[in-house]
Amino acid sequence: MRECFAVLHNIVLQVDVTDTWRWLLDPMHGYSVRESYRFIPNSGEQVDMSLVDDVWQRHIPVKVSMFV
């Protein structure tokens, strides 16, 4: 809760301004899985790559994966 407050306490909402999403890694083109995947190992953060691999190597049938 404190972390959320620290991030949002300077945000001012304006009635006449439309809110938009902006992906900081690529503000011009927006979010992409490719850029996210490239960012994770190069972010300087310690990342458990087994968790990242779990996203790409799901243990579910292909038809279920495609449906989701």
URCORZI-V285024 format. One record per pair of residues at least 6 apart in sequence whose C-alpha atoms are under 6 Angstrom apart, sorted by the first residue. I is the first residue (numbers start at 1). J is the second residue. D is the distance in Angstrom with one decimal. If there is no record, write none. Layout:
BEGIN
I,J,D  I,J,D
END
This chain:
BEGIN
23,30,5.1  23,31,5.5
END
